[in-house]
Amino acid sequence: MILEVLMTDELINTKQLAQLTNTSEITWAKRRMLGVPHSPPFLRLGRSVRYRWSDVEAWLETRQRQSTSEAA
């Protein structure tokens, strides 16, 4: 299922995002509260939160660093 999501631009939920990034769902809730640059863009669909995988990939690219001394 997760691999299929990565091959398409379907919406993923917070649980799937947490699994794909090896983090917790609570971490993503906190990041949403903090906003940019702590979290990729997300969609509110009623009470649900969804992420476009392409937005997550783009956000991850902005987080890439070459050294631990680089600013986050």
N, CA, C and O atoms as a CHARMM CRD file, in Angstrom:
* protein
*
  288
    1    1 MET  N      0.82000  -1.20000   0.00000 PROA 1      0.00000
    2    1 MET  CA     0.00000   0.00000   0.00000 PROA 1      0.00000
    3    1 MET  C      0.85500   1.25200   0.00000 PROA 1      0.00000
    4    1 MET  O      0.63300   2.15000  -0.81200 PROA 1      0.00000
    5    2 ILE  N      1.84900   1.33100   0.91200 PROA 2      0.00000
    6    2 ILE  CA     2.67200   2.53300   1.00000 PROA 2      0.00000
    7    2 ILE  C      3.46700   2.72700  -0.28000 PROA 2      0.00000
    8    2 ILE  O      3.58900   3.85600  -0.75600 PROA 2      0.00000
    9    3 LEU  N      4.00900   1.66300  -0.84800 PROA 3      0.00000
   10    3 LEU  CA     4.76300   1.78400  -2.08900 PROA 3      0.00000
   11    3 LEU  C      3.87400   2.29100  -3.21100 PROA 3      0.00000
   12    3 LEU  O      4.32000   3.09300  -4.03100 PROA 3      0.00000
   13    4 GLU  N      2.62200   1.83900  -3.26600 PROA 4      0.00000
   14    4 GLU  CA     1.68600   2.31200  -4.28100 PROA 4      0.00000
   15    4 GLU  C      1.46800   3.81500  -4.14700 PROA 4      0.00000
   16    4 GLU  O      1.38800   4.51900  -5.15300 PROA 4      0.00000
   17    5 VAL  N      1.37300   4.30600  -2.93500 PROA 5      0.00000
   18    5 VAL  CA     1.17300   5.73900  -2.70500 PROA 5      0.00000
   19    5 VAL  C      2.35900   6.51900  -3.24900 PROA 5      0.00000
   20    5 VAL  O      2.18400   7.58000  -3.84800 PROA 5      0.00000
   21    6 LEU  N      3.56200   6.00200  -3.04500 PROA 6      0.00000
   22    6 LEU  CA     4.75300   6.69100  -3.50800 PROA 6      0.00000
   23    6 LEU  C      4.81600   6.77900  -5.02600 PROA 6      0.00000
   24    6 LEU  O      5.45600   7.68400  -5.56200 PROA 6      0.00000
   25    7 MET  N      4.16900   5.86500  -5.72400 PROA 7      0.00000
   26    7 MET  CA     4.20200   5.84900  -7.17200 PROA 7      0.00000
   27    7 MET  C      3.12600   6.74100  -7.78500 PROA 7      0.00000
   28    7 MET  O      3.12600   6.95700  -8.99700 PROA 7      0.00000
   29    8 THR  N      2.22700   7.25300  -6.98500 PROA 8      0.00000
   30    8 THR  CA     1.16300   8.11000  -7.48400 PROA 8      0.00000
   31    8 THR  C      1.17400   9.41300  -6.70000 PROA 8      0.00000
   32    8 THR  O      1.98400   9.59200  -5.79000 PROA 8      0.00000
   33    9 ASP  N      0.28100  10.31300  -7.05000 PROA 9      0.00000
   34    9 ASP  CA     0.18700  11.55100  -6.29400 PROA 9      0.00000
   35    9 ASP  C     -1.09400  11.56500  -5.47700 PROA 9      0.00000
   36    9 ASP  O     -1.74900  12.59900  -5.34400 PROA 9      0.00000
   37   10 GLU  N     -1.43700  10.42500  -4.93900 PROA 10     0.00000
   38   10 GLU  CA    -2.61300  10.33200  -4.09500 PROA 10     0.00000
   39   10 GLU  C     -2.37400  11.08300  -2.79000 PROA 10     0.00000
   40   10 GLU  O     -1.23900  11.38900  -2.42500 PROA 10     0.00000
   41   11 LEU  N     -3.45100  11.36300  -2.11300 PROA 11     0.00000
   42   11 LEU  CA    -3.36000  11.98900  -0.80200 PROA 11     0.00000
   43   11 LEU  C     -3.03700  10.92600   0.23300 PROA 11     0.00000
   44   11 LEU  O     -3.55100   9.80900   0.17000 PROA 11     0.00000
   45   12 ILE  N     -2.18700  11.27800   1.18000 PROA 12     0.00000
   46   12 ILE  CA    -1.86900  10.36800   2.27200 PROA 12     0.00000
   47   12 ILE  C     -2.29200  11.02700   3.57900 PROA 12     0.00000
   48   12 ILE  O     -2.34200  12.25200   3.68400 PROA 12     0.00000
   49   13 ASN  N     -2.59200  10.20400   4.56400 PROA 13     0.00000
   50   13 ASN  CA    -3.00200  10.74700   5.86100 PROA 13     0.00000
   51   13 ASN  C     -1.79300  10.86000   6.79100 PROA 13     0.00000
   52   13 ASN  O     -0.68000  10.47600   6.43400 PROA 13     0.00000
   53   14 THR  N     -2.02900  11.38200   7.96100 PROA 14     0.00000
   54   14 THR  CA    -0.94300  11.61500   8.91500 PROA 14     0.00000
   55   14 THR  C     -0.28000  10.31600   9.33700 PROA 14     0.00000
   56   14 THR  O      0.94000  10.26800   9.49800 PROA 14     0.00000
   57   15 LYS  N     -1.06100   9.26800   9.51600 PROA 15     0.00000
   58   15 LYS  CA    -0.49500   7.97700   9.91500 PROA 15     0.00000
   59   15 LYS  C      0.46100   7.46300   8.84600 PROA 15     0.00000
   60   15 LYS  O      1.55300   6.99200   9.16400 PROA 15     0.00000
   61   16 GLN  N      0.06100   7.54900   7.58800 PROA 16     0.00000
   62   16 GLN  CA     0.92400   7.10300   6.48900 PROA 16     0.00000
   63   16 GLN  C      2.18700   7.95800   6.41000 PROA 16     0.00000
   64   16 GLN  O      3.28300   7.43800   6.19900 PROA 16     0.00000
   65   17 LEU  N      2.03000   9.26900   6.58000 PROA 17     0.00000
   66   17 LEU  CA     3.18700  10.16000   6.55300 PROA 17     0.00000
   67   17 LEU  C      4.15600   9.81400   7.67400 PROA 17     0.00000
   68   17 LEU  O      5.36900   9.79200   7.46700 PROA 17     0.00000
   69   18 ALA  N      3.62900   9.54800   8.84300 PROA 18     0.00000
   70   18 ALA  CA     4.47400   9.17300   9.97700 PROA 18     0.00000
   71   18 ALA  C      5.23300   7.88100   9.68200 PROA 18     0.00000
   72   18 ALA  O      6.41700   7.77100  10.00300 PROA 18     0.00000
   73   19 GLN  N      4.57100   6.91700   9.08200 PROA 19     0.00000
   74   19 GLN  CA     5.22800   5.65600   8.74200 PROA 19     0.00000
   75   19 GLN  C      6.31400   5.87100   7.69100 PROA 19     0.00000
   76   19 GLN  O      7.41000   5.32300   7.80300 PROA 19     0.00000
   77   20 LEU  N      6.00700   6.66700   6.67400 PROA 20     0.00000
   78   20 LEU  CA     6.96000   6.90000   5.58900 PROA 20     0.00000
   79   20 LEU  C      8.18700   7.68200   6.03900 PROA 20     0.00000
   80   20 LEU  O      9.26700   7.51400   5.47400 PROA 20     0.00000
   81   21 THR  N      8.03600   8.52400   7.03800 PROA 21     0.00000
   82   21 THR  CA     9.14800   9.35000   7.50500 PROA 21     0.00000
   83   21 THR  C      9.74400   8.85500   8.82700 PROA 21     0.00000
   84   21 THR  O     10.64200   9.48400   9.38600 PROA 21     0.00000
   85   22 ASN  N      9.24100   7.73800   9.31000 PROA 22     0.00000
   86   22 ASN  CA     9.73700   7.14100  10.54900 PROA 22     0.00000
   87   22 ASN  C      9.64900   8.12400  11.72500 PROA 22     0.00000
   88   22 ASN  O     10.58500   8.26100  12.51200 PROA 22     0.00000
   89   23 THR  N      8.51500   8.79300  11.82000 PROA 23     0.00000
   90   23 THR  CA     8.23600   9.72100  12.91100 PROA 23     0.00000
   91   23 THR  C      6.86500   9.37700  13.48600 PROA 23     0.00000
   92   23 THR  O      6.19900   8.45800  13.00800 PROA 23     0.00000
   93   24 SER  N      6.44900  10.11100  14.50300 PROA 24     0.00000
   94   24 SER  CA     5.14400   9.83600  15.09800 PROA 24     0.00000
   95   24 SER  C      4.06900  10.77000  14.53800 PROA 24     0.00000
   96   24 SER  O      4.37300  11.82800  13.98800 PROA 24     0.00000
   97   25 GLU  N      2.83300  10.36600  14.68500 PROA 25     0.00000
   98   25 GLU  CA     1.71000  11.20800  14.27000 PROA 25     0.00000
   99   25 GLU  C      1.67900  12.49700  15.10000 PROA 25     0.00000
  100   25 GLU  O      1.31500  13.55400  14.58500 PROA 25     0.00000
  101   26 ILE  N      2.05400  12.41700  16.36400 PROA 26     0.00000
  102   26 ILE  CA     2.09500  13.58900  17.23000 PROA 26     0.00000
  103   26 ILE  C      3.10100  14.61000  16.69800 PROA 26     0.00000
  104   26 ILE  O      2.84700  15.81500  16.73200 PROA 26     0.00000
  105   27 THR  N      4.22700  14.13000  16.21300 PROA 27     0.00000
  106   27 THR  CA     5.23300  15.02500  15.62900 PROA 27     0.00000
  107   27 THR  C      4.62400  15.84500  14.50400 PROA 27     0.00000
  108   27 THR  O      4.86400  17.04800  14.40800 PROA 27     0.00000
  109   28 TRP  N      3.82800  15.19000  13.64300 PROA 28     0.00000
  110   28 TRP  CA     3.22500  15.90300  12.51100 PROA 28     0.00000
  111   28 TRP  C      2.14200  16.86800  12.97100 PROA 28     0.00000
  112   28 TRP  O      1.96200  17.92100  12.36000 PROA 28     0.00000
  113   29 ALA  N      1.43000  16.53800  14.01600 PROA 29     0.00000
  114   29 ALA  CA     0.43600  17.47800  14.55800 PROA 29     0.00000
  115   29 ALA  C      1.13700  18.73500  15.07700 PROA 29     0.00000
  116   29 ALA  O      0.66600  19.85000  14.85500 PROA 29     0.00000
  117   30 LYS  N      2.25500  18.54900  15.76300 PROA 30     0.00000
  118   30 LYS  CA     3.01500  19.68600  16.27100 PROA 30     0.00000
  119   30 LYS  C      3.58600  20.51100  15.12800 PROA 30     0.00000
  120   30 LYS  O      3.56600  21.74100  15.17500 PROA 30     0.00000
  121   31 ARG  N      4.09300  19.83700  14.10200 PROA 31     0.00000
  122   31 ARG  CA     4.65400  20.55800  12.96000 PROA 31     0.00000
  123   31 ARG  C      3.58600  21.35800  12.22500 PROA 31     0.00000
  124   31 ARG  O      3.85100  22.46700  11.76100 PROA 31     0.00000
  125   32 ARG  N      2.39700  20.81300  12.11700 PROA 32     0.00000
  126   32 ARG  CA     1.30200  21.57400  11.48300 PROA 32     0.00000
  127   32 ARG  C      1.00800  22.83400  12.27800 PROA 32     0.00000
  128   32 ARG  O      0.75200  23.89200  11.70300 PROA 32     0.00000
  129   33 MET  N      1.04400  22.72200  13.58500 PROA 33     0.00000
  130   33 MET  CA     0.76800  23.86600  14.44300 PROA 33     0.00000
  131   33 MET  C      1.84200  24.94500  14.26100 PROA 33     0.00000
  132   33 MET  O      1.52900  26.13600  14.25600 PROA 33     0.00000
  133   34 LEU  N      3.11000  24.53100  14.11100 PROA 34     0.00000
  134   34 LEU  CA     4.21500  25.46800  13.93800 PROA 34     0.00000
  135   34 LEU  C      4.23700  26.08200  12.54300 PROA 34     0.00000
  136   34 LEU  O      4.70300  27.20700  12.36400 PROA 34     0.00000
  137   35 GLY  N      3.73700  25.34600  11.55600 PROA 35     0.00000
  138   35 GLY  CA     3.69700  25.86400  10.18700 PROA 35     0.00000
  139   35 GLY  C      5.03400  25.78100   9.47100 PROA 35     0.00000
  140   35 GLY  O      5.94100  25.06200   9.89000 PROA 35     0.00000
  141   36 VAL  N      5.13400  26.52500   8.39300 PROA 36     0.00000
  142   36 VAL  CA     6.33000  26.53900   7.55200 PROA 36     0.00000
  143   36 VAL  C      7.48100  27.10200   8.37300 PROA 36     0.00000
  144   36 VAL  O      7.24900  28.06600   9.10200 PROA 36     0.00000
  145   37 PRO  N      8.68200  26.58900   8.31600 PROA 37     0.00000
  146   37 PRO  CA     9.20500  25.51900   7.47700 PROA 37     0.00000
  147   37 PRO  C      9.15700  24.14900   8.14100 PROA 37     0.00000
  148   37 PRO  O      9.81300  23.21700   7.67400 PROA 37     0.00000
  149   38 HSD  N      8.39900  24.01100   9.21200 PROA 38     0.00000
  150   38 HSD  CA     8.39100  22.77500   9.99400 PROA 38     0.00000
  151   38 HSD  C      7.52100  21.67300   9.40700 PROA 38     0.00000
  152   38 HSD  O      7.61700  20.52200   9.83300 PROA 38     0.00000
  153   39 SER  N      6.68700  21.99800   8.45200 PROA 39     0.00000
  154   39 SER  CA     5.73400  21.02200   7.92700 PROA 39     0.00000
  155   39 SER  C      5.45300  21.28700   6.45700 PROA 39     0.00000
  156   39 SER  O      5.41500  22.44000   6.02800 PROA 39     0.00000
  157   40 PRO  N      5.25400  20.21700   5.67500 PROA 40     0.00000
  158   40 PRO  CA     4.83900  20.41400   4.28700 PROA 40     0.00000
  159   40 PRO  C      3.39700  20.91600   4.24300 PROA 40     0.00000
  160   40 PRO  O      2.67400  20.79600   5.23200 PROA 40     0.00000
  161   41 PRO  N      2.97200  21.47200   3.11600 PROA 41     0.00000
  162   41 PRO  CA     1.57700  21.91500   3.00200 PROA 41     0.00000
  163   41 PRO  C      0.62700  20.73700   3.22600 PROA 41     0.00000
  164   41 PRO  O      0.94200  19.59900   2.87800 PROA 41     0.00000
  165   42 PHE  N     -0.51900  21.01800   3.80100 PROA 42     0.00000
  166   42 PHE  CA    -1.51000  19.96500   4.03000 PROA 42     0.00000
  167   42 PHE  C     -2.88600  20.47800   3.66700 PROA 42     0.00000
  168   42 PHE  O     -3.10000  21.68100   3.51500 PROA 42     0.00000
  169   43 LEU  N     -3.80900  19.55300   3.53000 PROA 43     0.00000
  170   43 LEU  CA    -5.19900  19.86400   3.19100 PROA 43     0.00000
  171   43 LEU  C     -6.09600  19.49200   4.35700 PROA 43     0.00000
  172   43 LEU  O     -5.91600  18.44400   4.97600 PROA 43     0.00000
  173   44 ARG  N     -7.05200  20.34300   4.65300 PROA 44     0.00000
  174   44 ARG  CA    -8.10000  20.00900   5.62800 PROA 44     0.00000
  175   44 ARG  C     -9.32000  19.60400   4.82900 PROA 44     0.00000
  176   44 ARG  O     -9.84400  20.39800   4.04700 PROA 44     0.00000
  177   45 LEU  N     -9.77000  18.39400   5.01400 PROA 45     0.00000
  178   45 LEU  CA   -10.97700  17.88800   4.36400 PROA 45     0.00000
  179   45 LEU  C    -11.94100  17.50700   5.47800 PROA 45     0.00000
  180   45 LEU  O    -11.92000  16.38000   5.97300 PROA 45     0.00000
  181   46 GLY  N    -12.78100  18.45200   5.86400 PROA 46     0.00000
  182   46 GLY  CA   -13.62300  18.23400   7.03500 PROA 46     0.00000
  183   46 GLY  C    -12.73100  18.19000   8.25900 PROA 46     0.00000
  184   46 GLY  O    -11.99900  19.14000   8.53600 PROA 46     0.00000
  185   47 ARG  N    -12.79100  17.09100   8.98900 PROA 47     0.00000
  186   47 ARG  CA   -11.92400  16.91300  10.16200 PROA 47     0.00000
  187   47 ARG  C    -10.61000  16.23200   9.82100 PROA 47     0.00000
  188   47 ARG  O     -9.71700  16.13800  10.66300 PROA 47     0.00000
  189   48 SER  N    -10.49000  15.75800   8.59100 PROA 48     0.00000
  190   48 SER  CA    -9.31200  14.99900   8.18000 PROA 48     0.00000
  191   48 SER  C     -8.20100  15.90900   7.66700 PROA 48     0.00000
  192   48 SER  O     -8.45600  16.96000   7.07900 PROA 48     0.00000
  193   49 VAL  N     -6.97200  15.48200   7.90100 PROA 49     0.00000
  194   49 VAL  CA    -5.79200  16.14800   7.36100 PROA 49     0.00000
  195   49 VAL  C     -5.16700  15.20200   6.34700 PROA 49     0.00000
  196   49 VAL  O     -4.97000  14.01900   6.62600 PROA 49     0.00000
  197   50 ARG  N     -4.85700  15.73500   5.16500 PROA 50     0.00000
  198   50 ARG  CA    -4.22400  14.93700   4.12100 PROA 50     0.00000
  199   50 ARG  C     -3.04700  15.71000   3.54300 PROA 50     0.00000
  200   50 ARG  O     -3.01100  16.94000   3.57300 PROA 50     0.00000
  201   51 TYR  N     -2.08400  14.95600   3.01400 PROA 51     0.00000
  202   51 TYR  CA    -0.90500  15.52200   2.37200 PROA 51     0.00000
  203   51 TYR  C     -0.79800  14.96800   0.95800 PROA 51     0.00000
  204   51 TYR  O     -1.06000  13.78700   0.73500 PROA 51     0.00000
  205   52 ARG  N     -0.41800  15.80300   0.01000 PROA 52     0.00000
  206   52 ARG  CA    -0.06800  15.31200  -1.32500 PROA 52     0.00000
  207   52 ARG  C      1.37400  14.81400  -1.23200 PROA 52     0.00000
  208   52 ARG  O      2.24500  15.51400  -0.71600 PROA 52     0.00000
  209   53 TRP  N      1.61900  13.60600  -1.73200 PROA 53     0.00000
  210   53 TRP  CA     2.96800  13.05700  -1.64200 PROA 53     0.00000
  211   53 TRP  C      3.96900  13.95600  -2.35600 PROA 53     0.00000
  212   53 TRP  O      5.09900  14.09500  -1.88800 PROA 53     0.00000
  213   54 SER  N      3.59300  14.56900  -3.47200 PROA 54     0.00000
  214   54 SER  CA     4.51600  15.45200  -4.19200 PROA 54     0.00000
  215   54 SER  C      4.90300  16.65600  -3.32600 PROA 54     0.00000
  216   54 SER  O      6.04200  17.12000  -3.39100 PROA 54     0.00000
  217   55 ASP  N      3.96600  17.16600  -2.51600 PROA 55     0.00000
  218   55 ASP  CA     4.28200  18.26900  -1.60700 PROA 55     0.00000
  219   55 ASP  C      5.24300  17.81900  -0.51200 PROA 55     0.00000
  220   55 ASP  O      6.13800  18.56600  -0.11700 PROA 55     0.00000
  221   56 VAL  N      5.05400  16.60300  -0.02700 PROA 56     0.00000
  222   56 VAL  CA     5.94300  16.06300   1.00600 PROA 56     0.00000
  223   56 VAL  C      7.35400  15.90300   0.44100 PROA 56     0.00000
  224   56 VAL  O      8.33000  16.27200   1.09500 PROA 56     0.00000
  225   57 GLU  N      7.46500  15.35500  -0.76700 PROA 57     0.00000
  226   57 GLU  CA     8.78100  15.19000  -1.39200 PROA 57     0.00000
  227   57 GLU  C      9.47300  16.53800  -1.57600 PROA 57     0.00000
  228   57 GLU  O     10.65800  16.68000  -1.27600 PROA 57     0.00000
  229   58 ALA  N      8.73100  17.52200  -2.06600 PROA 58     0.00000
  230   58 ALA  CA     9.30700  18.85300  -2.27000 PROA 58     0.00000
  231   58 ALA  C      9.77600  19.44200  -0.94000 PROA 58     0.00000
  232   58 ALA  O     10.84800  20.04400  -0.87300 PROA 58     0.00000
  233   59 TRP  N      8.98100  19.27300   0.11700 PROA 59     0.00000
  234   59 TRP  CA     9.35500  19.77900   1.43000 PROA 59     0.00000
  235   59 TRP  C     10.60800  19.07100   1.94200 PROA 59     0.00000
  236   59 TRP  O     11.50100  19.71000   2.49800 PROA 59     0.00000
  237   60 LEU  N     10.67500  17.75800   1.75500 PROA 60     0.00000
  238   60 LEU  CA    11.84900  17.01100   2.20000 PROA 60     0.00000
  239   60 LEU  C     13.11200  17.50300   1.49700 PROA 60     0.00000
  240   60 LEU  O     14.17600  17.56900   2.11200 PROA 60     0.00000
  241   61 GLU  N     13.00500  17.84500   0.23000 PROA 61     0.00000
  242   61 GLU  CA    14.16100  18.36700  -0.51000 PROA 61     0.00000
  243   61 GLU  C     14.68100  19.65700   0.12100 PROA 61     0.00000
  244   61 GLU  O     15.88800  19.89800   0.12200 PROA 61     0.00000
  245   62 THR  N     13.79500  20.48000   0.65200 PROA 62     0.00000
  246   62 THR  CA    14.22600  21.73700   1.27600 PROA 62     0.00000
  247   62 THR  C     14.90700  21.49000   2.61300 PROA 62     0.00000
  248   62 THR  O     15.59300  22.37200   3.12800 PROA 62     0.00000
  249   63 ARG  N     14.73000  20.31300   3.17600 PROA 63     0.00000
  250   63 ARG  CA    15.31500  19.98500   4.48700 PROA 63     0.00000
  251   63 ARG  C     16.67800  19.32400   4.35200 PROA 63     0.00000
  252   63 ARG  O     17.33600  19.07200   5.36200 PROA 63     0.00000
  253   64 GLN  N     17.11600  19.03900   3.14100 PROA 64     0.00000
  254   64 GLN  CA    18.38400  18.34800   2.91200 PROA 64     0.00000
  255   64 GLN  C     19.56100  19.24200   3.29900 PROA 64     0.00000
  256   64 GLN  O     19.58900  20.42700   2.96600 PROA 64     0.00000
  257   65 ARG  N     20.52000  18.66800   3.99800 PROA 65     0.00000
  258   65 ARG  CA    21.69900  19.39200   4.44600 PROA 65     0.00000
  259   65 ARG  C     22.95100  18.58800   4.12100 PROA 65     0.00000
  260   65 ARG  O     22.89500  17.36700   3.97500 PROA 65     0.00000
  261   66 GLN  N     24.07400  19.27800   4.01000 PROA 66     0.00000
  262   66 GLN  CA    25.36700  18.62800   3.76200 PROA 66     0.00000
  263   66 GLN  C     26.20600  18.54500   5.03300 PROA 66     0.00000
  264   66 GLN  O     27.16400  17.77500   5.10500 PROA 66     0.00000
  265   67 SER  N     25.84100  19.34200   6.03300 PROA 67     0.00000
  266   67 SER  CA    26.62700  19.39100   7.26200 PROA 67     0.00000
  267   67 SER  C     25.69400  19.69600   8.43400 PROA 67     0.00000
  268   67 SER  O     24.67200  20.36000   8.26400 PROA 67     0.00000
  269   68 THR  N     26.04900  19.21300   9.60700 PROA 68     0.00000
  270   68 THR  CA    25.25100  19.49700  10.79300 PROA 68     0.00000
  271   68 THR  C     25.36900  20.95600  11.23300 PROA 68     0.00000
  272   68 THR  O     24.57100  21.42300  12.04500 PROA 68     0.00000
  273   69 SER  N     26.35800  21.67900  10.70400 PROA 69     0.00000
  274   69 SER  CA    26.51200  23.08100  11.07200 PROA 69     0.00000
  275   69 SER  C     25.67400  24.01200  10.19900 PROA 69     0.00000
  276   69 SER  O     25.61100  25.21000  10.47500 PROA 69     0.00000
  277   70 GLU  N     25.02800  23.48900   9.14800 PROA 70     0.00000
  278   70 GLU  CA    24.16100  24.30900   8.31200 PROA 70     0.00000
  279   70 GLU  C     22.89800  24.69000   9.06000 PROA 70     0.00000
  280   70 GLU  O     22.38900  23.91900   9.87400 PROA 70     0.00000
  281   71 ALA  N     22.39500  25.88500   8.77800 PROA 71     0.00000
  282   71 ALA  CA    21.14000  26.33800   9.39900 PROA 71     0.00000
  283   71 ALA  C     19.98600  25.50100   8.89100 PROA 71     0.00000
  284   71 ALA  O     19.96200  25.10600   7.72600 PROA 71     0.00000
  285   72 ALA  N     19.02300  25.23000   9.76600 PROA 72     0.00000
  286   72 ALA  CA    17.85900  24.42400   9.38800 PROA 72     0.00000
  287   72 ALA  C     16.81900  25.20400   8.74800 PROA 72     0.00000
  288   72 ALA  O     15.78000  24.65900   8.37500 PROA 72     0.00000
